[in-house]
């Protein structure tokens, strides 16, 4: 796919957010900060509300790290509001929910299932330069883990702030990192 390291493409969408109602969001709004695009197949479904509630539980932590979360599905912003107002799990969400009924954002990120008009279950972490640093796509029946996503954000932010260093598997904040060199080849 070649999406890691690519820059997000232009988009314009209408969002619903608790306390703000409807407002426009574009790629320009994302520039200069970390952002998570959290695609899910559809409102009023089964696995999706469990994932979105899990993300809502981590939202304050992500905000403290300078990260904005954008939930995205091909539903309208009106549907997002109705779901938010009727579901206790979705009612916890404080981040923007983008309506992508024209499929622009889903197509831009390469996650639209055209035959169904739905997005894949996919997550993208975008850095302040608009460059995609992390992506995860799962089948429709497998939910994601927001706590693990927080770990990945910490690692991506660490790597950005510490050029020449990389984070090994299961790296947690404060643990040792690696400095790639010929001396390490075959010794790890």
VMD Tcl script that builds the backbone (N, CA, C; Angstrom):
set m [mol new atoms 564]
animate dup $m
set s [atomselect $m all]
$s set {name element resname resid chain x y z} {
  {N N UNK 1 A 0.813 -1.187 0.000}
  {CA C UNK 1 A 0.000 0.000 0.000}
  {C C UNK 1 A 0.859 1.254 0.000}
  {N N UNK 2 A 1.961 1.270 0.725}
  {CA C UNK 2 A 2.853 2.412 0.735}
  {C C UNK 2 A 2.278 3.638 1.416}
  {N N UNK 3 A 1.421 3.443 2.414}
  {CA C UNK 3 A 0.780 4.594 3.051}
  {C C UNK 3 A 1.607 5.161 4.208}
  {N N UNK 4 A 2.400 4.324 4.883}
  {CA C UNK 4 A 3.252 4.827 5.962}
  {C C UNK 4 A 4.270 5.784 5.346}
  {N N UNK 5 A 4.402 6.955 5.947}
  {CA C UNK 5 A 5.325 7.965 5.427}
  {C C UNK 5 A 4.704 8.881 4.391}
  {N N UNK 6 A 3.455 8.602 3.994}
  {CA C UNK 6 A 2.791 9.486 3.033}
  {C C UNK 6 A 2.046 10.591 3.790}
  {N N UNK 7 A 1.765 11.658 3.083}
  {CA C UNK 7 A 1.059 12.800 3.663}
  {C C UNK 7 A -0.433 12.653 3.407}
  {N N UNK 8 A -1.238 13.017 4.399}
  {CA C UNK 8 A -2.681 12.910 4.216}
  {C C UNK 8 A -3.136 13.833 3.091}
  {N N UNK 9 A -4.182 13.405 2.411}
  {CA C UNK 9 A -4.718 14.147 1.271}
  {C C UNK 9 A -5.807 15.114 1.740}
  {N N UNK 10 A -6.073 16.124 0.923}
  {CA C UNK 10 A -7.108 17.102 1.293}
  {C C UNK 10 A -8.474 16.446 1.484}
  {N N UNK 11 A -9.202 16.941 2.482}
  {CA C UNK 11 A -10.575 16.501 2.704}
  {C C UNK 11 A -11.353 17.613 3.392}
  {N N UNK 12 A -12.664 17.492 3.310}
  {CA C UNK 12 A -13.571 18.396 4.014}
  {C C UNK 12 A -14.748 17.553 4.464}
  {N N UNK 13 A -15.086 17.665 5.757}
  {CA C UNK 13 A -16.191 16.878 6.301}
  {C C UNK 13 A -16.935 17.708 7.338}
  {N N UNK 14 A -18.129 17.254 7.652}
  {CA C UNK 14 A -18.879 17.851 8.754}
  {C C UNK 14 A -18.792 16.896 9.933}
  {N N UNK 15 A -18.495 17.463 11.096}
  {CA C UNK 15 A -18.334 16.664 12.304}
  {C C UNK 15 A -19.447 16.955 13.293}
  {N N UNK 16 A -19.733 15.949 14.116}
  {CA C UNK 16 A -20.537 16.134 15.311}
  {C C UNK 16 A -19.603 15.958 16.496}
  {N N UNK 17 A -19.728 16.835 17.480}
  {CA C UNK 17 A -18.987 16.688 18.724}
  {C C UNK 17 A -19.882 17.169 19.854}
  {N N UNK 18 A -19.934 16.398 20.926}
  {CA C UNK 18 A -20.762 16.759 22.075}
  {C C UNK 18 A -20.420 18.174 22.529}
  {N N UNK 19 A -21.429 18.963 22.731}
  {CA C UNK 19 A -21.233 20.329 23.194}
  {C C UNK 19 A -20.930 21.331 22.102}
  {N N UNK 20 A -20.637 20.862 20.894}
  {CA C UNK 20 A -20.332 21.759 19.773}
  {C C UNK 20 A -21.293 21.574 18.616}
  {N N UNK 21 A -22.050 20.495 18.648}
  {CA C UNK 21 A -22.938 20.138 17.556}
  {C C UNK 21 A -22.170 19.961 16.252}
  {N N UNK 22 A -22.604 20.602 15.150}
  {CA C UNK 22 A -22.000 20.353 13.846}
  {C C UNK 22 A -21.011 21.453 13.482}
  {N N UNK 23 A -19.875 21.047 12.872}
  {CA C UNK 23 A -18.874 22.019 12.429}
  {C C UNK 23 A -17.999 21.374 11.356}
  {N N UNK 24 A -17.367 22.195 10.501}
  {CA C UNK 24 A -16.512 21.646 9.443}
  {C C UNK 24 A -15.139 21.249 9.982}
  {N N UNK 25 A -14.574 20.203 9.396}
  {CA C UNK 25 A -13.199 19.765 9.675}
  {C C UNK 25 A -12.541 19.509 8.324}
  {N N UNK 26 A -11.328 20.026 8.152}
  {CA C UNK 26 A -10.565 19.788 6.921}
  {C C UNK 26 A -9.173 19.300 7.279}
  {N N UNK 27 A -8.430 18.898 6.262}
  {CA C UNK 27 A -7.043 18.488 6.462}
  {C C UNK 27 A -6.219 19.627 7.059}
  {N N UNK 28 A -6.603 20.859 6.786}
  {CA C UNK 28 A -5.889 22.024 7.338}
  {C C UNK 28 A -6.010 22.082 8.862}
  {N N UNK 29 A -7.129 21.603 9.396}
  {CA C UNK 29 A -7.331 21.600 10.847}
  {C C UNK 29 A -6.407 20.617 11.557}
  {N N UNK 30 A -5.893 19.655 10.828}
  {CA C UNK 30 A -5.057 18.613 11.402}
  {C C UNK 30 A -3.588 19.043 11.473}
  {N N UNK 31 A -3.194 19.910 10.587}
  {CA C UNK 31 A -1.785 20.314 10.513}
  {C C UNK 31 A -1.312 20.950 11.808}
  {N N UNK 32 A -0.088 20.614 12.182}
  {CA C UNK 32 A 0.528 21.203 13.358}
  {C C UNK 32 A 0.269 20.458 14.650}
  {N N UNK 33 A -0.466 19.350 14.585}
  {CA C UNK 33 A -0.712 18.565 15.795}
  {C C UNK 33 A -0.807 17.081 15.436}
  {N N UNK 34 A -0.691 16.260 16.443}
  {CA C UNK 34 A -0.870 14.830 16.255}
  {C C UNK 34 A -2.358 14.538 16.112}
  {N N UNK 35 A -2.702 13.566 15.280}
  {CA C UNK 35 A -4.103 13.215 15.083}
  {C C UNK 35 A -4.248 11.714 14.860}
  {N N UNK 36 A -5.331 11.181 15.377}
  {CA C UNK 36 A -5.712 9.791 15.121}
  {C C UNK 36 A -6.982 9.818 14.289}
  {N N UNK 37 A -6.964 9.103 13.166}
  {CA C UNK 37 A -8.164 8.880 12.372}
  {C C UNK 37 A -8.601 7.454 12.669}
  {N N UNK 38 A -9.763 7.328 13.301}
  {CA C UNK 38 A -10.272 6.056 13.805}
  {C C UNK 38 A -11.494 5.665 12.986}
  {N N UNK 39 A -11.249 4.928 11.890}
  {CA C UNK 39 A -12.310 4.507 10.979}
  {C C UNK 39 A -13.041 3.289 11.543}
  {N N UNK 40 A -14.351 3.275 11.351}
  {CA C UNK 40 A -15.154 2.116 11.740}
  {C C UNK 40 A -16.272 1.951 10.704}
  {N N UNK 41 A -16.812 0.736 10.555}
  {CA C UNK 41 A -17.771 0.475 9.490}
  {C C UNK 41 A -19.068 1.285 9.551}
  {N N UNK 42 A -19.744 1.314 10.707}
  {CA C UNK 42 A -21.054 1.971 10.701}
  {C C UNK 42 A -21.567 2.258 12.107}
  {N N UNK 43 A -22.379 3.316 12.204}
  {CA C UNK 43 A -23.096 3.619 13.441}
  {C C UNK 43 A -24.134 2.527 13.700}
  {N N UNK 44 A -24.576 2.416 14.934}
  {CA C UNK 44 A -25.631 1.505 15.349}
  {C C UNK 44 A -25.295 0.042 15.030}
  {N N UNK 45 A -24.052 -0.339 15.272}
  {CA C UNK 45 A -23.629 -1.718 14.995}
  {C C UNK 45 A -23.145 -2.371 16.287}
  {N N UNK 46 A -22.223 -3.328 16.186}
  {CA C UNK 46 A -21.929 -4.229 17.293}
  {C C UNK 46 A -20.533 -4.035 17.889}
  {N N UNK 47 A -19.499 -4.278 17.122}
  {CA C UNK 47 A -18.130 -4.114 17.612}
  {C C UNK 47 A -17.778 -2.631 17.720}
  {N N UNK 48 A -18.281 -1.835 16.794}
  {CA C UNK 48 A -17.940 -0.402 16.735}
  {C C UNK 48 A -18.175 0.337 18.050}
  {N N UNK 49 A -19.334 0.173 18.709}
  {CA C UNK 49 A -19.515 0.932 19.945}
  {C C UNK 49 A -18.546 0.511 21.053}
  {N N UNK 50 A -18.133 -0.753 21.051}
  {CA C UNK 50 A -17.168 -1.181 22.077}
  {C C UNK 50 A -15.821 -0.507 21.852}
  {N N UNK 51 A -15.425 -0.380 20.593}
  {CA C UNK 51 A -14.153 0.280 20.270}
  {C C UNK 51 A -14.212 1.776 20.555}
  {N N UNK 52 A -15.308 2.402 20.167}
  {CA C UNK 52 A -15.433 3.844 20.368}
  {C C UNK 52 A -15.514 4.193 21.853}
  {N N UNK 53 A -16.179 3.362 22.640}
  {CA C UNK 53 A -16.212 3.574 24.088}
  {C C UNK 53 A -14.816 3.415 24.681}
  {N N UNK 54 A -14.078 2.407 24.210}
  {CA C UNK 54 A -12.700 2.194 24.659}
  {C C UNK 54 A -11.839 3.413 24.318}
  {N N UNK 55 A -12.006 3.950 23.113}
  {CA C UNK 55 A -11.268 5.153 22.720}
  {C C UNK 55 A -11.690 6.338 23.584}
  {N N UNK 56 A -12.976 6.452 23.879}
  {CA C UNK 56 A -13.457 7.541 24.742}
  {C C UNK 56 A -12.791 7.474 26.114}
  {N N UNK 57 A -12.557 6.258 26.610}
  {CA C UNK 57 A -11.901 6.086 27.911}
  {C C UNK 57 A -10.442 6.541 27.888}
  {N N UNK 58 A -9.806 6.560 26.710}
  {CA C UNK 58 A -8.405 6.978 26.577}
  {C C UNK 58 A -8.266 8.410 26.056}
  {N N UNK 59 A -9.384 9.061 25.745}
  {CA C UNK 59 A -9.337 10.375 25.108}
  {C C UNK 59 A -8.624 11.421 25.957}
  {N N UNK 60 A -8.891 11.454 27.230}
  {CA C UNK 60 A -8.242 12.440 28.095}
  {C C UNK 60 A -6.726 12.246 28.089}
  {N N UNK 61 A -6.281 11.002 28.130}
  {CA C UNK 61 A -4.846 10.698 28.064}
  {C C UNK 61 A -4.265 11.184 26.749}
  {N N UNK 62 A -4.947 10.888 25.646}
  {CA C UNK 62 A -4.468 11.318 24.326}
  {C C UNK 62 A -4.448 12.836 24.217}
  {N N UNK 63 A -5.458 13.504 24.729}
  {CA C UNK 63 A -5.481 14.965 24.709}
  {C C UNK 63 A -4.284 15.522 25.477}
  {N N UNK 64 A -3.943 14.895 26.600}
  {CA C UNK 64 A -2.784 15.309 27.383}
  {C C UNK 64 A -1.471 15.136 26.636}
  {N N UNK 65 A -1.473 14.287 25.622}
  {CA C UNK 65 A -0.289 14.051 24.792}
  {C C UNK 65 A -0.315 14.926 23.537}
  {N N UNK 66 A -1.301 15.809 23.437}
  {CA C UNK 66 A -1.404 16.683 22.269}
  {C C UNK 66 A -1.983 16.011 21.044}
  {N N UNK 67 A -2.826 15.001 21.246}
  {CA C UNK 67 A -3.392 14.226 20.137}
  {C C UNK 67 A -4.894 14.469 20.054}
  {N N UNK 68 A -5.386 14.780 18.850}
  {CA C UNK 68 A -6.829 14.854 18.619}
  {C C UNK 68 A -7.268 13.556 17.951}
  {N N UNK 69 A -8.433 13.084 18.319}
  {CA C UNK 69 A -9.010 11.865 17.760}
  {C C UNK 69 A -10.176 12.258 16.861}
  {N N UNK 70 A -10.227 11.660 15.675}
  {CA C UNK 70 A -11.342 11.841 14.752}
  {C C UNK 70 A -11.919 10.466 14.440}
  {N N UNK 71 A -13.131 10.203 14.916}
  {CA C UNK 71 A -13.824 8.979 14.529}
  {C C UNK 71 A -14.407 9.225 13.146}
  {N N UNK 72 A -14.293 8.236 12.262}
  {CA C UNK 72 A -14.760 8.418 10.881}
  {C C UNK 72 A -15.532 7.182 10.436}
  {N N UNK 73 A -16.741 7.415 9.939}
  {CA C UNK 73 A -17.483 6.366 9.240}
  {C C UNK 73 A -18.203 7.022 8.066}
  {N N UNK 74 A -18.775 6.207 7.205}
  {CA C UNK 74 A -19.462 6.742 6.033}
  {C C UNK 74 A -20.892 7.178 6.355}
  {N N UNK 75 A -21.241 7.157 7.632}
  {CA C UNK 75 A -22.529 7.690 8.069}
  {C C UNK 75 A -22.486 9.214 8.016}
  {N N UNK 76 A -23.639 9.859 8.170}
  {CA C UNK 76 A -23.689 11.315 8.211}
  {C C UNK 76 A -23.448 11.819 9.635}
  {N N UNK 77 A -23.165 13.091 9.746}
  {CA C UNK 77 A -23.008 13.721 11.056}
  {C C UNK 77 A -24.329 13.678 11.827}
  {N N UNK 78 A -25.464 13.661 11.124}
  {CA C UNK 78 A -26.757 13.540 11.789}
  {C C UNK 78 A -26.898 12.172 12.468}
  {N N UNK 79 A -26.457 11.140 11.772}
  {CA C UNK 79 A -26.483 9.793 12.340}
  {C C UNK 79 A -25.574 9.713 13.568}
  {N N UNK 80 A -24.399 10.337 13.481}
  {CA C UNK 80 A -23.484 10.355 14.638}
  {C C UNK 80 A -24.169 10.985 15.852}
  {N N UNK 81 A -24.857 12.095 15.643}
  {CA C UNK 81 A -25.539 12.762 16.756}
  {C C UNK 81 A -26.638 11.871 17.333}
  {N N UNK 82 A -27.427 11.264 16.471}
  {CA C UNK 82 A -28.507 10.389 16.941}
  {C C UNK 82 A -27.944 9.218 17.745}
  {N N UNK 83 A -26.841 8.650 17.278}
  {CA C UNK 83 A -26.215 7.527 17.988}
  {C C UNK 83 A -25.670 8.008 19.321}
  {N N UNK 84 A -25.012 9.155 19.325}
  {CA C UNK 84 A -24.440 9.732 20.547}
  {C C UNK 84 A -25.546 9.984 21.579}
  {N N UNK 85 A -26.682 10.460 21.108}
  {CA C UNK 85 A -27.781 10.797 22.010}
  {C C UNK 85 A -28.557 9.576 22.515}
  {N N UNK 86 A -28.418 8.429 21.835}
  {CA C UNK 86 A -29.230 7.261 22.187}
  {C C UNK 86 A -28.457 6.102 22.807}
  {N N UNK 87 A -27.133 6.131 22.762}
  {CA C UNK 87 A -26.331 5.011 23.260}
  {C C UNK 87 A -25.476 5.451 24.452}
  {N N UNK 88 A -25.584 4.763 25.585}
  {CA C UNK 88 A -24.738 5.127 26.730}
  {C C UNK 88 A -23.240 5.021 26.410}
  {N N UNK 89 A -22.839 4.019 25.637}
  {CA C UNK 89 A -21.421 3.853 25.278}
  {C C UNK 89 A -20.948 5.002 24.395}
  {N N UNK 90 A -21.703 5.320 23.355}
  {CA C UNK 90 A -21.328 6.386 22.421}
  {C C UNK 90 A -21.510 7.749 23.072}
  {N N UNK 91 A -22.416 7.842 24.035}
  {CA C UNK 91 A -22.624 9.085 24.762}
  {C C UNK 91 A -21.397 9.548 25.540}
  {N N UNK 92 A -20.446 8.647 25.777}
  {CA C UNK 92 A -19.192 9.003 26.470}
  {C C UNK 92 A -18.227 9.775 25.573}
  {N N UNK 93 A -18.432 9.700 24.269}
  {CA C UNK 93 A -17.472 10.265 23.313}
  {C C UNK 93 A -17.459 11.789 23.382}
  {N N UNK 94 A -16.254 12.345 23.523}
  {CA C UNK 94 A -16.058 13.790 23.523}
  {C C UNK 94 A -15.278 14.261 22.295}
  {N N UNK 95 A -14.756 13.335 21.491}
  {CA C UNK 95 A -13.983 13.708 20.306}
  {C C UNK 95 A -14.895 13.850 19.095}
  {N N UNK 96 A -14.420 14.546 18.045}
  {CA C UNK 96 A -15.234 14.734 16.839}
  {C C UNK 96 A -15.506 13.419 16.106}
  {N N UNK 97 A -16.728 13.308 15.619}
  {CA C UNK 97 A -17.139 12.176 14.794}
  {C C UNK 97 A -17.423 12.734 13.409}
  {N N UNK 98 A -16.602 12.345 12.424}
  {CA C UNK 98 A -16.701 12.894 11.069}
  {C C UNK 98 A -17.653 12.072 10.207}
  {N N UNK 99 A -18.550 12.767 9.511}
  {CA C UNK 99 A -19.408 12.128 8.527}
  {C C UNK 99 A -18.674 12.075 7.194}
  {N N UNK 100 A -18.572 10.882 6.628}
  {CA C UNK 100 A -17.844 10.693 5.360}
  {C C UNK 100 A -18.758 10.050 4.325}
  {N N UNK 101 A -19.970 10.581 4.195}
  {CA C UNK 101 A -20.930 9.976 3.282}
  {C C UNK 101 A -20.515 10.081 1.816}
  {N N UNK 102 A -19.630 10.996 1.461}
  {CA C UNK 102 A -19.116 11.075 0.084}
  {C C UNK 102 A -17.892 10.170 -0.118}
  {N N UNK 103 A -17.423 9.542 0.954}
  {CA C UNK 103 A -16.326 8.567 0.937}
  {C C UNK 103 A -14.957 9.184 0.648}
  {N N UNK 104 A -14.841 10.486 0.721}
  {CA C UNK 104 A -13.572 11.159 0.416}
  {C C UNK 104 A -12.460 10.727 1.363}
  {N N UNK 105 A -12.730 10.785 2.664}
  {CA C UNK 105 A -11.683 10.469 3.648}
  {C C UNK 105 A -11.345 8.984 3.592}
  {N N UNK 106 A -12.361 8.134 3.517}
  {CA C UNK 106 A -12.126 6.689 3.436}
  {C C UNK 106 A -11.308 6.328 2.201}
  {N N UNK 107 A -11.612 6.952 1.065}
  {CA C UNK 107 A -10.820 6.730 -0.147}
  {C C UNK 107 A -9.406 7.268 0.012}
  {N N UNK 108 A -9.268 8.457 0.605}
  {CA C UNK 108 A -7.935 9.050 0.794}
  {C C UNK 108 A -7.017 8.140 1.604}
  {N N UNK 109 A -7.570 7.464 2.595}
  {CA C UNK 109 A -6.771 6.574 3.438}
  {C C UNK 109 A -6.760 5.134 2.928}
  {N N UNK 110 A -7.467 4.877 1.837}
  {CA C UNK 110 A -7.450 3.543 1.221}
  {C C UNK 110 A -8.204 2.485 2.000}
  {N N UNK 111 A -9.252 2.874 2.739}
  {CA C UNK 111 A -9.965 1.909 3.566}
  {C C UNK 111 A -11.444 1.752 3.206}
  {N N UNK 112 A -11.863 2.264 2.051}
  {CA C UNK 112 A -13.259 2.136 1.654}
  {C C UNK 112 A -13.514 0.778 1.013}
  {N N UNK 113 A -14.528 0.078 1.497}
  {CA C UNK 113 A -14.997 -1.148 0.856}
  {C C UNK 113 A -16.114 -0.719 -0.097}
  {N N UNK 114 A -15.722 -0.444 -1.343}
  {CA C UNK 114 A -16.643 0.153 -2.313}
  {C C UNK 114 A -17.917 -0.652 -2.511}
  {N N UNK 115 A -17.829 -1.967 -2.512}
  {CA C UNK 115 A -19.010 -2.789 -2.760}
  {C C UNK 115 A -20.048 -2.662 -1.654}
  {N N UNK 116 A -19.628 -2.160 -0.479}
  {CA C UNK 116 A -20.542 -2.002 0.651}
  {C C UNK 116 A -20.773 -0.536 1.026}
  {N N UNK 117 A -19.895 0.343 0.563}
  {CA C UNK 117 A -19.998 1.748 0.940}
  {C C UNK 117 A -19.599 2.010 2.378}
  {N N UNK 118 A -18.811 1.097 2.957}
  {CA C UNK 118 A -18.384 1.201 4.356}
  {C C UNK 118 A -16.859 1.247 4.453}
  {N N UNK 119 A -16.391 1.848 5.528}
  {CA C UNK 119 A -14.945 1.871 5.794}
  {C C UNK 119 A -14.526 0.592 6.497}
  {N N UNK 120 A -13.288 0.211 6.281}
  {CA C UNK 120 A -12.696 -0.858 7.070}
  {C C UNK 120 A -12.509 -0.377 8.500}
  {N N UNK 121 A -12.262 -1.305 9.395}
  {CA C UNK 121 A -11.908 -1.005 10.782}
  {C C UNK 121 A -10.412 -0.673 10.761}
  {N N UNK 122 A -10.088 0.632 10.785}
  {CA C UNK 122 A -8.701 1.051 10.564}
  {C C UNK 122 A -8.342 2.253 11.443}
  {N N UNK 123 A -7.077 2.310 11.832}
  {CA C UNK 123 A -6.556 3.402 12.654}
  {C C UNK 123 A -5.298 3.951 12.005}
  {N N UNK 124 A -5.198 5.283 11.961}
  {CA C UNK 124 A -4.022 5.951 11.425}
  {C C UNK 124 A -3.569 7.018 12.414}
  {N N UNK 125 A -2.280 7.033 12.714}
  {CA C UNK 125 A -1.686 8.087 13.529}
  {C C UNK 125 A -0.928 9.015 12.598}
  {N N UNK 126 A -1.300 10.299 12.624}
  {CA C UNK 126 A -0.722 11.306 11.744}
  {C C UNK 126 A 0.081 12.286 12.595}
  {N N UNK 127 A 1.316 12.579 12.167}
  {CA C UNK 127 A 2.166 13.497 12.934}
  {C C UNK 127 A 1.829 14.957 12.595}
  {N N UNK 128 A 2.446 15.919 13.291}
  {CA C UNK 128 A 2.126 17.331 13.050}
  {C C UNK 128 A 2.422 17.833 11.634}
  {N N UNK 129 A 3.226 17.093 10.876}
  {CA C UNK 129 A 3.497 17.464 9.487}
  {C C UNK 129 A 2.479 16.861 8.523}
  {N N UNK 130 A 1.497 16.125 9.058}
  {CA C UNK 130 A 0.482 15.490 8.213}
  {C C UNK 130 A 0.939 14.167 7.631}
  {N N UNK 131 A 1.999 13.585 8.192}
  {CA C UNK 131 A 2.568 12.332 7.689}
  {C C UNK 131 A 2.057 11.158 8.523}
  {N N UNK 132 A 1.613 10.121 7.844}
  {CA C UNK 132 A 1.101 8.928 8.521}
  {C C UNK 132 A 2.273 8.126 9.083}
  {N N UNK 133 A 2.259 7.928 10.403}
  {CA C UNK 133 A 3.341 7.226 11.091}
  {C C UNK 133 A 2.964 5.811 11.526}
  {N N UNK 134 A 1.690 5.572 11.807}
  {CA C UNK 134 A 1.225 4.264 12.285}
  {C C UNK 134 A -0.102 3.971 11.614}
  {N N UNK 135 A -0.313 2.717 11.248}
  {CA C UNK 135 A -1.620 2.303 10.742}
  {C C UNK 135 A -1.910 0.894 11.221}
  {N N UNK 136 A -3.188 0.620 11.411}
  {CA C UNK 136 A -3.646 -0.708 11.800}
  {C C UNK 136 A -4.990 -0.930 11.128}
  {N N UNK 137 A -5.142 -2.060 10.475}
  {CA C UNK 137 A -6.400 -2.419 9.844}
  {C C UNK 137 A -6.732 -3.837 10.271}
  {N N UNK 138 A -7.961 -4.036 10.760}
  {CA C UNK 138 A -8.376 -5.372 11.167}
  {C C UNK 138 A -9.645 -5.757 10.417}
  {N N UNK 139 A -9.957 -7.046 10.441}
  {CA C UNK 139 A -11.207 -7.497 9.833}
  {C C UNK 139 A -12.379 -6.981 10.673}
  {N N UNK 140 A -13.540 -7.016 10.100}
  {CA C UNK 140 A -14.706 -6.408 10.743}
  {C C UNK 140 A -15.023 -7.004 12.110}
  {N N UNK 141 A -14.718 -8.261 12.333}
  {CA C UNK 141 A -15.054 -8.912 13.599}
  {C C UNK 141 A -14.033 -8.755 14.703}
  {N N UNK 142 A -12.912 -8.072 14.450}
  {CA C UNK 142 A -11.851 -7.947 15.456}
  {C C UNK 142 A -11.718 -6.500 15.900}
  {N N UNK 143 A -12.046 -6.244 17.159}
  {CA C UNK 143 A -11.959 -4.903 17.720}
  {C C UNK 143 A -10.540 -4.530 18.103}
  {N N UNK 144 A -10.297 -3.233 18.164}
  {CA C UNK 144 A -8.977 -2.696 18.501}
  {C C UNK 144 A -8.876 -2.364 19.986}
  {N N UNK 145 A -7.644 -2.043 20.416}
  {CA C UNK 145 A -7.352 -1.759 21.819}
  {C C UNK 145 A -6.779 -0.347 21.924}
  {N N UNK 146 A -7.530 0.577 22.502}
  {CA C UNK 146 A -7.092 1.977 22.597}
  {C C UNK 146 A -5.887 2.132 23.518}
  {N N UNK 147 A -5.772 1.295 24.535}
  {CA C UNK 147 A -4.614 1.377 25.434}
  {C C UNK 147 A -3.328 1.088 24.660}
  {N N UNK 148 A -3.362 0.099 23.781}
  {CA C UNK 148 A -2.195 -0.212 22.944}
  {C C UNK 148 A -1.913 0.916 21.971}
  {N N UNK 149 A -2.957 1.559 21.481}
  {CA C UNK 149 A -2.766 2.700 20.595}
  {C C UNK 149 A -2.049 3.834 21.329}
  {N N UNK 150 A -2.385 4.067 22.582}
  {CA C UNK 150 A -1.702 5.093 23.376}
  {C C UNK 150 A -0.205 4.775 23.446}
  {N N UNK 151 A 0.136 3.494 23.639}
  {CA C UNK 151 A 1.548 3.088 23.678}
  {C C UNK 151 A 2.237 3.407 22.355}
  {N N UNK 152 A 1.555 3.135 21.253}
  {CA C UNK 152 A 2.136 3.410 19.934}
  {C C UNK 152 A 2.321 4.911 19.709}
  {N N UNK 153 A 1.374 5.708 20.190}
  {CA C UNK 153 A 1.518 7.164 20.074}
  {C C UNK 153 A 2.753 7.623 20.846}
  {N N UNK 154 A 2.917 7.125 22.070}
  {CA C UNK 154 A 4.088 7.495 22.873}
  {C C UNK 154 A 5.378 7.131 22.143}
  {N N UNK 155 A 5.403 5.947 21.528}
  {CA C UNK 155 A 6.605 5.519 20.802}
  {C C UNK 155 A 6.854 6.417 19.589}
  {N N UNK 156 A 5.814 6.726 18.829}
  {CA C UNK 156 A 5.980 7.582 17.650}
  {C C UNK 156 A 6.440 8.982 18.048}
  {N N UNK 157 A 5.896 9.497 19.128}
  {CA C UNK 157 A 6.319 10.819 19.596}
  {C C UNK 157 A 7.758 10.782 20.092}
  {N N UNK 158 A 8.144 9.704 20.755}
  {CA C UNK 158 A 9.521 9.572 21.226}
  {C C UNK 158 A 10.491 9.550 20.043}
  {N N UNK 159 A 10.192 8.747 19.040}
  {CA C UNK 159 A 11.060 8.632 17.862}
  {C C UNK 159 A 11.176 9.984 17.158}
  {N N UNK 160 A 10.070 10.710 17.046}
  {CA C UNK 160 A 10.107 12.033 16.405}
  {C C UNK 160 A 10.981 13.007 17.192}
  {N N UNK 161 A 10.909 12.936 18.513}
  {CA C UNK 161 A 11.651 13.860 19.372}
  {C C UNK 161 A 13.085 13.443 19.649}
  {N N UNK 162 A 13.450 12.217 19.242}
  {CA C UNK 162 A 14.791 11.687 19.492}
  {C C UNK 162 A 15.335 11.045 18.223}
  {N N UNK 163 A 15.701 11.868 17.235}
  {CA C UNK 163 A 16.191 11.331 15.966}
  {C C UNK 163 A 17.354 10.351 16.180}
  {N N UNK 164 A 17.325 9.290 15.402}
  {CA C UNK 164 A 18.382 8.291 15.483}
  {C C UNK 164 A 18.085 7.171 16.465}
  {N N UNK 165 A 17.018 7.298 17.230}
  {CA C UNK 165 A 16.638 6.244 18.171}
  {C C UNK 165 A 15.363 5.569 17.685}
  {N N UNK 166 A 15.206 4.304 18.043}
  {CA C UNK 166 A 14.012 3.546 17.692}
  {C C UNK 166 A 13.518 2.805 18.925}
  {N N UNK 167 A 12.247 2.457 18.925}
  {CA C UNK 167 A 11.628 1.778 20.056}
  {C C UNK 167 A 11.430 0.299 19.729}
  {N N UNK 168 A 11.977 -0.585 20.550}
  {CA C UNK 168 A 11.814 -2.017 20.295}
  {C C UNK 168 A 10.397 -2.495 20.628}
  {N N UNK 169 A 10.128 -3.748 20.346}
  {CA C UNK 169 A 8.826 -4.356 20.629}
  {C C UNK 169 A 8.452 -4.167 22.098}
  {N N UNK 170 A 7.191 -3.926 22.332}
  {CA C UNK 170 A 6.621 -3.764 23.672}
  {C C UNK 170 A 7.221 -2.594 24.446}
  {N N UNK 171 A 7.902 -1.685 23.754}
  {CA C UNK 171 A 8.516 -0.540 24.425}
  {C C UNK 171 A 7.466 0.240 25.188}
  {N N UNK 172 A 7.792 0.599 26.405}
  {CA C UNK 172 A 6.959 1.454 27.241}
  {C C UNK 172 A 7.758 2.698 27.577}
  {N N UNK 173 A 7.065 3.796 27.771}
  {CA C UNK 173 A 7.699 5.070 28.093}
  {C C UNK 173 A 8.659 4.907 29.273}
  {N N UNK 174 A 9.880 5.409 29.097}
  {CA C UNK 174 A 10.905 5.328 30.133}
  {C C UNK 174 A 11.859 4.158 29.965}
  {N N UNK 175 A 11.506 3.186 29.120}
  {CA C UNK 175 A 12.393 2.045 28.892}
  {C C UNK 175 A 13.463 2.395 27.868}
  {N N UNK 176 A 14.462 1.515 27.780}
  {CA C UNK 176 A 15.565 1.740 26.842}
  {C C UNK 176 A 15.091 1.666 25.399}
  {N N UNK 177 A 15.741 2.474 24.582}
  {CA C UNK 177 A 15.501 2.443 23.147}
  {C C UNK 177 A 16.757 1.905 22.484}
  {N N UNK 178 A 16.750 1.846 21.182}
  {CA C UNK 178 A 17.902 1.371 20.413}
  {C C UNK 178 A 18.399 2.481 19.494}
  {N N UNK 179 A 19.703 2.461 19.257}
  {CA C UNK 179 A 20.308 3.327 18.251}
  {C C UNK 179 A 20.834 2.384 17.175}
  {N N UNK 180 A 20.142 2.288 16.032}
  {CA C UNK 180 A 20.567 1.366 14.990}
  {C C UNK 180 A 22.008 1.627 14.552}
  {N N UNK 181 A 22.766 0.550 14.474}
  {CA C UNK 181 A 24.151 0.648 14.002}
  {C C UNK 181 A 24.607 -0.722 13.552}
  {N N UNK 182 A 25.715 -0.764 12.842}
  {CA C UNK 182 A 26.272 -2.047 12.399}
  {C C UNK 182 A 26.669 -2.900 13.591}
  {N N UNK 183 A 27.000 -2.278 14.718}
  {CA C UNK 183 A 27.386 -3.037 15.911}
  {C C UNK 183 A 26.231 -3.884 16.464}
  {N N UNK 184 A 25.005 -3.514 16.158}
  {CA C UNK 184 A 23.853 -4.263 16.672}
  {C C UNK 184 A 23.430 -5.405 15.762}
  {N N UNK 185 A 23.861 -5.386 14.514}
  {CA C UNK 185 A 23.437 -6.394 13.546}
  {C C UNK 185 A 23.816 -7.792 14.064}
  {N N UNK 186 A 22.816 -8.640 14.170}
  {CA C UNK 186 A 23.032 -10.019 14.604}
  {C C UNK 186 A 23.221 -10.181 16.099}
  {N N UNK 187 A 23.094 -9.111 16.880}
  {CA C UNK 187 A 23.298 -9.210 18.326}
  {C C UNK 187 A 22.020 -8.991 19.122}
  {N N UNK 188 A 20.922 -8.800 18.442}
  {CA C UNK 188 A 19.666 -8.599 19.147}
  {C C UNK 188 A 18.825 -9.846 19.007}
}
mol reanalyze $m
mol bondsrecalc $m
mol representation Tube
mol addrep $m
